[in-house]
């Protein structure tokens, strides 16, 4: 009985085991089938996008639609390949362009460009080509084009504003600005392609003693030099770009921006980034150097590549390239094109001048025409470049097309060109004042040139030669020492000044109304960016008038004006014959004038002390005369020196029938009264020495006697300055610059 129970128990256990084994196997098979179906059902691109370089799933899949090219590594690649050679380049045409690397280590990038070890150096990567034409996704990467100069506190947007139709317009054309120098930037030259042996062919060994080929792994860091300080008119164009949002989470490490001229710039990857570029105003690309990217007034394109070196970015993606269209930087199609930007005039560029217009020197009759004159940098035959220059006026023979000498080596005959007389230098006195800048200072101008219209404003400097379009300025001349309706008096009816390279002078019209010989004026020059007659905008005005220039409703031109330069003018009679002085050189003058002294009280000695006893004569309101007075006068301050020298005479009544005729030389400390300027009416004292002839009606004449006197006097006169005692003053007409 026990044996039977044991046999039945063992049979039940065996049956249970036999039934459980297929179920477990079937469960394992179903689980494996579900996992395989899930892997096979998911797209390969989604699987790659769902895993990062470390295999962790990504929150947002990366999409590279619209790209020009995508390079993918073999599946499962986690590091650099072990063997070098045969792989695609780190970015398109990497070996054909010059490359500069910014803000990161350039050594691994240049080593990979030379064929060193990186992710695709083993040859397992494949390049997938997209649409080679214009891509809307790539064009949307360009967000703005900005301009920066040393005088701009903030960058100025020249392209990037959106119209009502959704189009972006060019606000300003920067072609007239100077270019910033990029000579200090260090760049790697292109890598020459090395001929590789065919498959199965033996590798050629270098001859004994020959130097071995440089290893691509040995790269020196390229270091920049010292940058040149940019001049005030130098502009730097900057492109503002934004990487496409659908692929910004792909974990790229580097960005390479390549232009169409063979220049590349590599920098760390950022979603939004900027790139400096240089506008090539004329000609082609020129020689590539990798220092800066080139753009053109007619437009162009760039290629922007995001790439990695040692690990894929998204799944197996190594790099992705987009084509970006650069818009034209000039507008030759619209009826109202973008205005040209022009650098601000310096303080020394705007000048006021009241001298004669300088005349260009002319050659003497029989001299050579001007176009036969040798250029300044040329040297006479036989003179070394570093040797002494020929004497001024010496004949300089130009070199012929075949060289300095003829076919037989003989020098050209002396009669090959007509003799040229030396140029006559302009007759300019360096001690006289020249044109004065409108640097918010002060000058002194006599009334004559202002009344005759001989004064003018000039725009000088080298930048005006770039002015290929009219620049609108506004000139204001106001009288500030008198007011009309509580405001200064405007003396110019039309102050519009349109500046061109051939006409950069504004003549001040003759002044007659509301102007006299003793006035205070303010001459000011304003920019006029909203003037319809101007096609050029100064850099400092562009930022605040950009919206008005693009608006359908024009702004107020007067409110848009900005002060560029000014000068205070003291219009007074100047010393001597000069009509234009600096403020410092016009304050030291002598003047001579006639005055009528009336003695209020006199203390006088009329007897010679060595002949007889002195006789003191006291008289009140008993003498009147005339004298030539000389004093020192400041026409700007309208103030005379309080002591004047006099040479004159007067008639006086001495009492008891005596009358004296006194000639004297004296000094008169005076206090001016009854006006200012040329008015010399004054009250004070007069002291002098002289000779007096005394007659007597009641007795014999007393004759000629020496005399000394001190009188309290009132002097009445009117004077104008006549001569200058300053070292910088001179006589004769002012000769100009």
C-alpha positions as CSV (number, residue, x, y, z in Angstrom):
1,X,0.0,0.0,0.0
2,X,2.8,2.4,0.9
3,X,4.7,1.4,-2.3
4,X,1.7,2.1,-4.4
5,X,1.2,5.6,-2.8
6,X,4.8,6.5,-3.4
7,X,4.6,5.5,-7.1
8,X,1.4,7.6,-7.6
9,X,3.1,10.6,-5.9
10,X,6.1,10.4,-8.2
11,X,3.9,10.1,-11.3
12,X,2.0,13.3,-10.3
13,X,5.2,15.2,-9.8
14,X,6.5,14.1,-13.2
15,X,3.3,15.0,-15.0
16,X,3.3,18.5,-13.4
17,X,6.8,19.1,-14.5
18,X,6.0,18.0,-18.0
19,X,3.1,20.4,-18.2
20,X,5.0,23.4,-16.8
21,X,8.0,23.2,-19.1
22,X,6.2,24.1,-22.4
23,X,4.4,27.0,-20.8
24,X,7.6,28.5,-19.5
25,X,9.2,28.1,-22.9
26,X,6.2,29.6,-24.6
27,X,6.3,32.6,-22.2
28,X,10.0,33.1,-23.0
29,X,9.3,32.9,-26.7
30,X,6.4,35.4,-26.5
31,X,8.5,37.9,-24.5
32,X,11.3,37.6,-27.0
33,X,8.9,38.0,-30.0
34,X,7.4,41.2,-28.5
35,X,10.8,42.8,-27.9
36,X,11.9,42.0,-31.4
37,X,8.7,43.3,-32.9
38,X,9.1,46.5,-31.0
39,X,12.7,47.0,-32.2
40,X,11.8,46.2,-35.8
41,X,8.7,48.3,-35.8
42,X,10.3,51.5,-34.6
43,X,12.0,53.6,-37.4
44,X,15.7,53.6,-37.5
45,X,15.9,57.5,-37.4
46,X,13.7,57.6,-34.3
47,X,15.8,55.0,-32.6
48,X,18.9,57.0,-33.3
49,X,17.2,60.2,-32.2
50,X,16.0,58.6,-29.0
51,X,19.5,57.8,-27.8
52,X,22.3,60.3,-27.2
53,X,26.0,59.6,-27.5
54,X,25.9,57.8,-24.1
55,X,22.9,55.7,-25.0
56,X,20.5,57.6,-22.8
57,X,17.1,58.4,-24.4
58,X,16.6,62.0,-25.6
59,X,13.6,64.1,-24.5
60,X,13.2,65.7,-28.0
61,X,14.2,63.9,-31.2
62,X,16.6,65.8,-33.5
63,X,15.5,66.5,-37.0
64,X,17.9,67.5,-39.7
65,X,15.4,68.2,-42.4
66,X,16.5,70.9,-45.0
67,X,20.2,70.3,-44.4
68,X,22.7,70.4,-47.1
69,X,24.6,67.3,-45.8
70,X,24.6,65.0,-42.8
71,X,27.5,62.7,-42.0
72,X,26.6,59.6,-40.0
73,X,29.0,57.2,-38.1
74,X,28.6,53.4,-38.0
75,X,26.0,52.1,-35.7
76,X,27.3,51.6,-32.2
77,X,30.3,53.9,-32.6
78,X,31.2,55.3,-29.2
79,X,34.7,56.7,-29.8
80,X,37.3,57.6,-32.3
81,X,38.3,55.0,-34.8
82,X,41.5,53.1,-34.2
83,X,42.9,53.4,-37.7
84,X,43.4,56.6,-39.7
85,X,42.7,57.4,-43.3
86,X,39.9,57.2,-45.8
87,X,37.1,59.0,-43.9
88,X,35.1,62.2,-44.8
89,X,36.3,65.6,-43.6
90,X,35.2,67.1,-40.4
91,X,33.2,69.7,-42.4
92,X,32.7,70.1,-46.2
93,X,35.8,71.2,-48.1
94,X,37.8,71.3,-44.9
95,X,41.1,70.7,-46.7
96,X,40.5,73.4,-49.3
97,X,39.9,76.4,-47.1
98,X,41.9,78.5,-44.6
99,X,40.6,78.0,-41.1
100,X,40.8,80.2,-38.0
101,X,39.6,78.8,-34.6
102,X,38.1,81.0,-31.9
103,X,37.5,80.5,-28.2
104,X,38.5,76.8,-28.2
105,X,41.5,74.6,-28.5
106,X,42.5,74.6,-32.2
107,X,44.9,71.6,-32.0
108,X,42.5,68.7,-32.1
109,X,40.4,70.4,-34.9
110,X,43.4,71.0,-37.1
111,X,44.8,67.5,-36.4
112,X,41.5,66.0,-37.5
113,X,41.5,68.3,-40.6
114,X,45.0,67.0,-41.5
115,X,43.8,63.4,-41.3
116,X,44.5,62.6,-37.7
117,X,42.4,60.5,-35.4
118,X,38.8,61.4,-35.0
119,X,35.4,59.8,-35.2
120,X,35.3,59.3,-39.0
121,X,39.0,58.8,-39.6
122,X,38.5,55.1,-40.0
123,X,36.4,55.4,-43.1
124,X,33.2,54.0,-41.7
125,X,31.2,57.3,-41.8
126,X,28.8,58.0,-44.7
127,X,27.7,61.4,-46.0
128,X,24.1,61.8,-46.8
129,X,23.4,64.6,-49.3
130,X,20.3,66.8,-49.0
131,X,18.9,69.5,-51.2
132,X,21.9,71.4,-52.7
133,X,19.8,74.5,-53.5
134,X,18.4,77.2,-51.3
135,X,16.9,76.0,-48.1
136,X,14.2,77.9,-46.2
137,X,15.3,76.3,-42.9
138,X,18.9,77.4,-43.6
139,X,17.9,80.9,-44.6
140,X,16.0,81.3,-41.4
141,X,19.2,80.9,-39.5
142,X,20.3,84.5,-40.4
143,X,18.5,86.7,-37.9
144,X,20.3,90.1,-38.3
145,X,23.2,92.0,-39.7
146,X,24.7,94.5,-37.3
147,X,27.4,97.2,-37.6
148,X,29.8,98.2,-34.8
149,X,32.2,101.1,-34.8
150,X,34.4,102.6,-32.1
151,X,32.0,105.5,-31.8
152,X,28.8,103.5,-31.5
153,X,27.8,102.6,-27.9
154,X,25.6,99.8,-29.2
155,X,25.6,97.8,-32.5
156,X,23.4,99.2,-35.3
157,X,21.1,96.9,-37.2
158,X,21.5,97.4,-40.9
159,X,19.3,94.4,-41.9
160,X,16.7,92.5,-40.1
161,X,13.7,94.7,-39.8
162,X,10.5,93.0,-41.0
163,X,7.9,94.8,-43.1
164,X,4.1,94.3,-43.0
165,X,4.4,91.6,-45.7
166,X,6.9,89.6,-43.6
167,X,10.0,90.6,-45.7
168,X,13.2,91.8,-44.2
169,X,14.7,95.0,-45.6
170,X,18.1,96.6,-45.7
171,X,17.9,99.7,-43.5
172,X,21.4,101.1,-44.3
173,X,24.2,100.4,-46.8
174,X,27.5,100.3,-44.9
175,X,29.7,100.5,-48.1
176,X,31.1,104.0,-47.4
177,X,32.5,103.1,-43.9
178,X,36.1,102.1,-43.3
179,X,37.1,98.4,-42.8
180,X,38.4,97.0,-39.6
181,X,41.8,95.3,-39.8
182,X,42.0,91.5,-39.2
183,X,45.7,91.1,-39.9
184,X,46.4,89.9,-36.4
185,X,44.1,86.8,-36.7
186,X,46.1,83.6,-37.1
187,X,44.7,81.0,-39.5
188,X,45.8,77.5,-40.7
189,X,46.4,77.1,-44.4
190,X,44.7,74.5,-46.6
191,X,45.9,70.9,-46.4
192,X,47.3,69.6,-49.6
193,X,45.8,66.3,-50.8
194,X,48.3,63.4,-50.5
195,X,48.2,60.8,-53.2
196,X,47.1,57.5,-51.7
197,X,48.2,54.1,-53.2
198,X,45.6,51.9,-54.9
199,X,44.2,48.9,-53.1
200,X,46.8,46.1,-53.1
201,X,49.6,48.3,-54.3
202,X,52.8,48.3,-52.3
203,X,53.4,51.4,-50.2
204,X,56.4,53.5,-51.5
205,X,59.0,54.0,-48.9
206,X,60.8,57.4,-48.7
207,X,64.5,57.3,-49.7
208,X,67.1,56.9,-47.1
209,X,68.1,60.2,-45.5
210,X,64.9,62.0,-46.6
211,X,62.9,63.6,-43.8
212,X,59.8,61.7,-42.8
213,X,56.4,63.2,-43.6
214,X,55.0,65.3,-40.8
215,X,52.6,63.5,-38.6
216,X,49.1,64.9,-38.6
217,X,49.0,64.6,-34.8
218,X,51.7,67.1,-34.3
219,X,50.0,70.5,-34.6
220,X,51.1,73.8,-33.2
221,X,48.6,76.1,-31.7
222,X,47.9,79.1,-33.9
223,X,48.1,82.3,-31.8
224,X,46.9,85.7,-32.8
225,X,49.1,88.8,-33.0
226,X,48.5,92.2,-31.5
227,X,45.4,93.8,-33.0
228,X,45.6,97.2,-34.6
229,X,43.6,100.0,-32.8
230,X,40.6,100.6,-35.1
231,X,40.2,104.1,-36.4
232,X,37.0,106.0,-35.6
233,X,35.5,105.4,-39.0
234,X,36.2,101.6,-39.1
235,X,33.1,99.5,-39.1
236,X,32.7,95.8,-38.3
237,X,29.8,93.8,-39.8
238,X,28.5,91.0,-37.6
239,X,26.0,88.3,-38.7
240,X,23.6,87.1,-36.0
241,X,22.6,83.5,-36.6
242,X,20.4,80.9,-34.8
243,X,20.8,77.2,-35.2
244,X,17.5,75.4,-36.3
245,X,15.4,74.5,-33.3
246,X,14.6,71.0,-34.5
247,X,18.2,70.0,-34.1
248,X,19.5,72.3,-31.4
249,X,19.3,69.4,-28.8
250,X,21.7,67.2,-30.7
251,X,24.6,67.8,-28.4
252,X,27.1,69.3,-31.0
253,X,30.4,70.7,-29.8
254,X,31.7,72.9,-32.6
255,X,30.5,75.2,-35.4
256,X,32.2,75.8,-38.7
257,X,31.2,78.7,-40.8
258,X,32.6,78.7,-44.4
259,X,32.1,81.4,-47.0
260,X,32.3,81.0,-50.8
261,X,35.9,82.4,-51.0
262,X,37.7,79.6,-49.1
263,X,37.7,81.0,-45.6
264,X,36.4,79.1,-42.5
265,X,35.8,80.1,-38.9
266,X,35.4,77.5,-36.2
267,X,34.0,78.2,-32.8
268,X,32.2,76.4,-29.9
269,X,28.6,75.4,-30.6
270,X,25.9,77.7,-29.4
271,X,22.3,78.0,-30.3
272,X,22.6,81.7,-31.1
273,X,26.0,83.0,-32.3
274,X,27.6,85.8,-34.1
275,X,30.2,85.9,-36.9
276,X,32.2,88.9,-38.0
277,X,32.4,89.4,-41.7
278,X,34.1,91.8,-44.1
279,X,32.2,93.4,-46.9
280,X,34.2,93.3,-50.2
281,X,33.0,96.4,-51.9
282,X,34.6,95.8,-55.3
283,X,36.4,93.0,-57.1
284,X,36.2,89.3,-56.4
285,X,37.1,87.3,-53.3
286,X,40.7,88.1,-53.4
287,X,43.3,85.8,-51.9
288,X,41.7,83.7,-49.1
289,X,43.5,83.9,-45.7
290,X,41.0,82.5,-43.2
291,X,41.2,85.7,-41.0
292,X,37.7,86.8,-41.7
293,X,34.7,85.7,-43.7
294,X,33.8,87.7,-46.9
295,X,30.4,88.9,-47.9
296,X,29.4,91.0,-51.0
297,X,27.1,93.9,-51.8
298,X,25.3,91.7,-54.2
299,X,24.6,88.9,-51.7
300,X,26.0,85.4,-51.4
301,X,25.8,82.4,-49.1
302,X,27.5,80.7,-46.2
303,X,27.7,77.1,-45.1
304,X,27.2,76.5,-41.3
305,X,28.3,73.1,-40.1
306,X,27.8,71.7,-36.5
307,X,30.1,68.8,-35.8
308,X,31.8,66.6,-33.2
309,X,35.2,65.0,-33.1
310,X,35.1,61.9,-30.9
311,X,31.4,61.0,-30.3
312,X,28.2,61.3,-32.3
313,X,25.9,64.1,-31.5
314,X,22.4,62.5,-32.0
315,X,22.4,58.8,-32.4
316,X,25.0,58.3,-35.1
317,X,25.1,61.9,-36.6
318,X,28.6,63.3,-36.7
319,X,27.9,66.6,-38.4
320,X,25.2,68.5,-40.2
321,X,25.5,71.3,-42.7
322,X,23.0,74.0,-43.7
323,X,23.2,76.6,-46.5
324,X,22.5,80.2,-45.4
325,X,21.7,82.9,-48.0
326,X,23.3,86.3,-47.3
327,X,21.1,89.1,-48.6
328,X,22.4,91.9,-50.8
329,X,24.0,94.8,-48.8
330,X,23.0,97.3,-51.4
331,X,19.6,98.1,-52.9
332,X,19.6,98.9,-56.6
333,X,16.1,97.9,-57.3
334,X,13.7,99.9,-55.1
335,X,12.8,103.5,-55.9
336,X,13.6,104.5,-52.3
337,X,16.8,102.5,-51.6
338,X,18.5,102.3,-48.2
339,X,20.6,105.3,-47.3
340,X,24.3,105.0,-47.1
341,X,26.1,105.2,-43.8
342,X,28.9,107.8,-43.4
343,X,31.3,108.3,-40.6
344,X,30.8,111.2,-38.3
345,X,33.0,114.3,-39.0
346,X,35.8,114.8,-36.6
347,X,36.2,118.0,-34.6
348,X,38.9,119.2,-37.0
349,X,37.0,118.4,-40.2
350,X,34.5,121.3,-40.0
351,X,36.2,124.7,-40.2
352,X,35.2,128.3,-40.6
353,X,37.4,130.6,-42.7
354,X,37.2,134.3,-43.6
355,X,40.4,134.5,-45.7
356,X,40.7,134.4,-49.4
357,X,40.2,131.1,-51.1
358,X,43.6,129.5,-51.7
359,X,44.6,129.3,-55.3
360,X,46.3,126.2,-56.7
361,X,49.9,126.9,-57.8
362,X,50.3,127.2,-61.6
363,X,53.3,126.4,-63.6
364,X,55.1,129.2,-65.5
365,X,54.5,129.7,-69.2
366,X,56.2,127.0,-71.2
367,X,56.2,124.5,-68.4
368,X,55.1,120.9,-68.6
369,X,51.4,120.1,-68.2
370,X,50.3,118.8,-64.7
371,X,49.7,115.3,-66.0
372,X,53.4,114.9,-66.8
373,X,54.5,115.5,-63.2
374,X,56.1,112.5,-61.5
375,X,54.2,111.0,-58.6
376,X,55.4,111.7,-55.1
377,X,56.7,108.2,-54.5
378,X,58.7,108.0,-57.8
379,X,62.5,108.4,-57.7
380,X,64.8,109.7,-60.5
381,X,66.8,107.1,-62.4
382,X,69.8,105.9,-60.6
383,X,68.5,107.0,-57.1
384,X,68.0,104.3,-54.5
385,X,64.7,104.0,-52.8
386,X,66.1,104.9,-49.5
387,X,68.4,107.6,-50.9
388,X,67.9,111.4,-50.6
389,X,65.1,112.9,-52.6
390,X,65.8,115.2,-55.6
391,X,65.9,118.9,-54.9
392,X,62.5,120.6,-55.2
393,X,61.9,121.7,-58.7
394,X,64.3,119.2,-60.3
395,X,63.1,117.4,-63.4
396,X,62.2,113.8,-62.7
397,X,62.1,111.5,-65.7
398,X,59.4,108.9,-65.6
399,X,60.2,105.3,-66.3
400,X,59.0,103.9,-69.6
401,X,57.0,100.7,-70.0
402,X,60.2,98.8,-71.0
403,X,62.1,100.0,-67.9
404,X,64.2,102.9,-66.8
405,X,66.6,102.5,-69.8
406,X,66.0,101.9,-73.5
407,X,66.6,98.6,-75.4
408,X,70.3,99.2,-75.5
409,X,70.6,100.2,-71.8
410,X,71.1,103.8,-72.6
411,X,69.2,106.4,-70.6
412,X,66.5,108.4,-72.4
413,X,67.6,111.7,-73.9
414,X,67.1,114.8,-71.8
415,X,64.8,116.3,-74.4
416,X,62.3,113.4,-74.1
417,X,60.0,115.7,-72.1
418,X,59.7,119.4,-72.1
419,X,61.3,121.1,-69.1
420,X,59.0,121.7,-66.2
421,X,59.4,124.8,-64.0
422,X,59.2,124.4,-60.3
423,X,55.9,124.8,-58.7
424,X,55.2,128.1,-56.9
425,X,54.3,127.6,-53.3
426,X,51.3,129.5,-52.1
427,X,52.1,132.7,-50.3
428,X,50.9,131.8,-46.8
429,X,52.2,133.3,-43.6
430,X,52.3,130.5,-41.0
431,X,52.1,133.1,-38.2
432,X,48.6,134.3,-39.3
433,X,45.6,132.4,-38.1
434,X,44.2,129.8,-40.5
435,X,40.7,128.2,-40.7
436,X,39.4,127.4,-37.2
437,X,37.5,124.2,-36.4
438,X,33.9,124.2,-35.2
439,X,35.0,122.5,-32.0
440,X,32.6,124.5,-29.8
441,X,35.3,127.2,-29.2
442,X,35.4,130.9,-30.2
443,X,36.9,133.0,-32.9
444,X,37.1,136.7,-33.7
445,X,36.0,138.1,-37.1
446,X,36.0,141.7,-38.1
447,X,32.7,143.0,-39.5
448,X,34.0,143.6,-43.0
449,X,34.2,140.0,-44.3
450,X,30.8,139.2,-42.7
451,X,29.2,142.2,-44.5
452,X,30.9,141.3,-47.8
453,X,30.1,137.6,-47.6
454,X,33.8,136.5,-47.6
455,X,33.3,133.8,-44.9
456,X,32.6,130.1,-45.5
457,X,32.4,126.7,-43.8
458,X,34.5,123.9,-45.2
459,X,34.3,120.1,-44.7
460,X,37.8,118.8,-44.8
461,X,39.4,115.5,-44.0
462,X,40.1,112.3,-45.9
463,X,36.7,110.7,-45.4
464,X,34.8,113.1,-47.6
465,X,36.4,111.5,-50.7
466,X,34.2,108.4,-50.0
467,X,31.1,110.6,-50.3
468,X,29.5,109.2,-53.5
469,X,26.0,110.5,-52.5
470,X,24.8,113.9,-51.2
471,X,25.0,114.5,-47.5
472,X,22.5,116.9,-46.1
473,X,23.6,119.3,-43.3
474,X,21.9,122.4,-41.8
475,X,23.8,125.6,-41.0
476,X,22.5,128.1,-38.4
477,X,23.9,131.6,-37.7
478,X,22.2,133.4,-34.8
479,X,22.9,136.6,-32.9
480,X,23.1,136.0,-29.2
481,X,23.7,139.4,-27.7
482,X,20.3,140.6,-28.8
483,X,17.0,138.8,-28.6
484,X,13.8,139.0,-30.6
485,X,10.7,137.7,-28.9
486,X,12.9,136.1,-26.2
487,X,14.9,134.1,-28.7
488,X,18.2,134.7,-30.5
489,X,18.0,136.4,-33.9
490,X,18.5,134.0,-36.9
491,X,20.6,135.6,-39.6
492,X,20.4,132.8,-42.2
493,X,17.1,132.4,-44.1
494,X,18.1,129.1,-45.8
495,X,20.7,127.1,-44.0
496,X,20.5,123.9,-46.2
497,X,23.9,122.6,-47.0
498,X,24.2,119.7,-49.5
499,X,27.8,118.3,-49.3
500,X,29.3,116.4,-52.2
501,X,33.0,115.5,-52.8
502,X,33.4,118.2,-55.4
503,X,31.5,120.9,-53.4
504,X,32.2,120.7,-49.7
505,X,32.0,124.4,-48.9
506,X,29.1,126.5,-47.6
507,X,29.4,130.3,-48.3
508,X,28.0,132.5,-45.6
509,X,25.9,135.1,-47.3
510,X,26.5,138.8,-46.8
511,X,25.0,140.0,-43.5
512,X,23.2,143.3,-43.4
513,X,19.9,143.1,-41.5
514,X,20.1,142.7,-37.7
515,X,23.9,142.9,-37.9
516,X,26.4,145.7,-36.9
517,X,30.1,146.0,-36.3
518,X,30.0,144.8,-32.7
519,X,28.0,141.6,-32.2
520,X,28.1,138.1,-30.7
521,X,27.2,135.3,-33.1
522,X,26.8,131.5,-32.9
523,X,27.6,129.5,-35.9
524,X,26.3,125.9,-35.7
525,X,26.2,122.9,-38.1
526,X,23.6,120.2,-37.6
527,X,23.1,116.9,-39.3
528,X,19.9,116.6,-41.3
529,X,19.2,112.9,-41.6
530,X,15.5,113.2,-42.7
531,X,16.2,115.7,-45.5
532,X,14.8,114.5,-48.8
533,X,17.8,116.0,-50.6
534,X,20.3,113.8,-48.7
535,X,21.0,110.1,-49.4
536,X,23.6,109.7,-46.7
537,X,23.1,109.3,-42.9
538,X,25.8,109.8,-40.3
539,X,26.5,106.8,-38.1
540,X,25.4,108.6,-34.9
541,X,22.0,109.4,-36.4
542,X,21.2,106.1,-37.9
543,X,19.9,104.4,-34.8
544,X,17.4,107.0,-33.8
545,X,16.0,107.7,-37.3
546,X,15.8,104.2,-38.7
547,X,12.1,103.8,-37.9
548,X,11.3,107.3,-39.5
549,X,13.2,106.4,-42.7
550,X,11.2,103.2,-43.1
551,X,7.9,104.6,-42.0
552,X,5.2,105.6,-44.5
553,X,4.6,108.8,-42.6
554,X,7.8,111.0,-42.7
555,X,9.1,112.4,-39.5
556,X,9.9,116.0,-38.6
557,X,13.2,117.0,-40.1
558,X,13.9,119.7,-37.6
559,X,13.5,117.5,-34.6
560,X,15.8,114.8,-36.1
561,X,18.7,117.3,-36.5
562,X,21.7,116.8,-34.3
563,X,24.5,119.3,-33.4
564,X,27.7,118.4,-35.2
565,X,29.9,121.4,-34.6
566,X,29.6,125.0,-33.4
567,X,31.8,128.1,-32.8
568,X,31.1,131.4,-31.0
569,X,32.0,134.4,-33.2
570,X,33.0,137.8,-31.7
571,X,32.4,140.3,-34.5
572,X,34.5,143.3,-33.5
573,X,36.9,145.7,-35.3
574,X,40.2,143.9,-35.1
575,X,43.6,145.4,-34.6
576,X,45.6,146.2,-37.7
577,X,44.4,145.0,-41.1
578,X,43.6,141.4,-40.2
579,X,40.0,140.3,-40.5
580,X,40.2,136.9,-38.9
581,X,41.8,136.0,-35.6
582,X,41.8,133.4,-32.9
583,X,40.3,134.3,-29.6
584,X,43.7,134.3,-27.8
585,X,45.5,136.4,-30.5
586,X,42.9,139.2,-30.6
587,X,43.1,140.4,-27.1
588,X,46.2,142.6,-27.2
589,X,45.8,145.8,-29.1
590,X,47.0,149.4,-29.1
591,X,44.7,152.1,-30.4
592,X,45.3,155.8,-31.1
593,X,42.4,158.3,-31.0
594,X,41.7,162.0,-30.5
595,X,40.1,163.1,-27.3
596,X,39.0,166.4,-25.9
597,X,40.1,166.9,-22.2
598,X,38.2,169.4,-20.1
599,X,40.1,170.4,-16.8
600,X,37.9,170.5,-13.8
601,X,40.7,171.4,-11.4
602,X,44.4,171.9,-12.0
603,X,47.4,172.1,-9.8
604,X,50.2,173.5,-11.9
605,X,53.8,174.7,-11.5
606,X,54.5,177.5,-14.1
607,X,57.9,178.8,-13.0
608,X,61.3,177.3,-13.4
609,X,62.6,176.5,-10.0
610,X,66.2,177.2,-10.9
611,X,65.3,180.7,-12.1
612,X,62.8,182.1,-9.7
613,X,60.5,181.0,-7.0
614,X,57.8,178.5,-7.9
615,X,54.4,179.8,-8.6
616,X,51.5,177.4,-8.0
617,X,48.5,178.2,-10.0
618,X,45.1,176.8,-9.1
619,X,42.2,177.0,-11.5
620,X,38.7,175.5,-11.8
621,X,37.0,174.9,-15.2
622,X,39.6,177.1,-16.8
623,X,41.1,174.9,-19.5
624,X,40.1,172.8,-22.5
625,X,42.2,171.2,-25.2
626,X,42.8,168.4,-27.7
627,X,45.1,165.4,-27.5
628,X,46.2,162.3,-29.3
629,X,45.7,159.4,-26.9
630,X,47.2,155.9,-27.1
631,X,46.0,153.1,-24.9
632,X,45.6,149.3,-24.9
633,X,42.3,147.9,-25.9
634,X,40.7,144.4,-25.8
635,X,38.0,144.2,-28.6
636,X,36.6,140.9,-27.3
637,X,36.1,142.1,-23.8
638,X,35.3,145.6,-25.0
639,X,37.6,147.0,-22.3
640,X,40.5,149.4,-22.5
641,X,43.6,149.5,-20.2
642,X,42.9,152.1,-17.5
643,X,46.0,154.2,-18.3
644,X,46.5,156.0,-21.6
645,X,49.4,158.1,-22.9
646,X,48.6,161.5,-24.4
647,X,50.4,164.0,-26.6
648,X,48.4,167.3,-26.9
649,X,47.8,170.8,-25.8
650,X,45.2,173.0,-24.2
651,X,44.4,176.7,-23.6
652,X,43.9,177.8,-20.0
653,X,43.0,180.9,-18.2
654,X,45.5,181.7,-15.4
655,X,43.8,184.8,-14.0
656,X,44.8,188.5,-13.8
657,X,44.6,188.7,-17.6
658,X,47.0,185.9,-18.3
659,X,46.4,183.1,-20.9
660,X,48.5,180.0,-21.3
661,X,49.1,177.8,-24.3
662,X,50.5,174.5,-22.9
663,X,51.9,171.6,-24.9
664,X,52.4,168.4,-22.9
665,X,53.2,164.7,-22.8
666,X,51.4,162.9,-20.1
667,X,49.5,159.9,-18.8
668,X,45.8,159.7,-17.9
669,X,44.5,157.0,-15.5
670,X,40.8,157.0,-16.5
671,X,37.6,155.3,-15.6
672,X,35.3,154.8,-18.8
673,X,31.8,156.2,-18.5
674,X,28.9,156.7,-20.9
675,X,29.2,153.5,-22.9
676,X,31.6,150.8,-23.8
677,X,33.5,149.5,-26.8
678,X,35.0,152.3,-28.9
679,X,33.5,155.0,-26.6
680,X,36.4,156.7,-24.8
681,X,34.5,159.2,-22.7
682,X,36.1,158.9,-19.3
683,X,36.6,160.6,-16.0
684,X,39.9,160.7,-14.2
685,X,43.2,162.5,-13.8
686,X,45.7,163.8,-16.3
687,X,49.4,164.4,-15.3
688,X,52.0,165.7,-17.7
689,X,55.1,167.7,-18.4
690,X,55.5,170.3,-21.1
691,X,56.2,173.9,-22.2
692,X,53.7,176.7,-21.7
693,X,53.7,180.1,-23.4
694,X,52.0,182.7,-21.1
695,X,50.7,186.0,-22.3
696,X,49.5,188.9,-20.1
697,X,47.0,191.5,-21.2
698,X,47.9,193.8,-18.3
699,X,51.6,193.7,-18.5
700,X,54.5,192.2,-20.4
701,X,54.4,188.6,-21.7
702,X,56.0,186.0,-19.5
703,X,57.2,184.0,-22.4
704,X,57.9,180.3,-22.7
705,X,58.1,178.5,-19.4
706,X,58.4,174.8,-18.4
707,X,55.4,173.4,-16.7
708,X,54.2,170.4,-14.7
709,X,50.6,169.8,-13.8
710,X,48.0,167.4,-12.4
711,X,44.4,167.9,-13.4
712,X,41.1,166.3,-12.8
713,X,39.6,166.0,-16.2
714,X,36.6,164.7,-18.2
715,X,37.6,163.4,-21.7
716,X,35.3,162.9,-24.6
717,X,36.3,160.8,-27.6
718,X,35.5,157.9,-29.9
719,X,38.1,155.4,-31.1
720,X,38.5,152.1,-33.1
721,X,41.4,149.7,-32.7
722,X,44.2,150.4,-35.2
723,X,47.2,148.3,-34.4
724,X,48.0,145.0,-32.6
725,X,50.9,144.4,-30.2
726,X,50.5,140.6,-30.0
727,X,53.2,138.4,-31.4
728,X,50.8,136.4,-33.5
729,X,49.3,139.5,-35.1
730,X,50.5,140.9,-38.4
731,X,49.7,143.6,-40.9
732,X,48.4,143.1,-44.4
733,X,45.5,141.1,-45.7
734,X,45.0,137.6,-44.2
735,X,46.3,135.0,-46.7
736,X,44.3,131.9,-45.6
737,X,45.4,128.3,-45.5
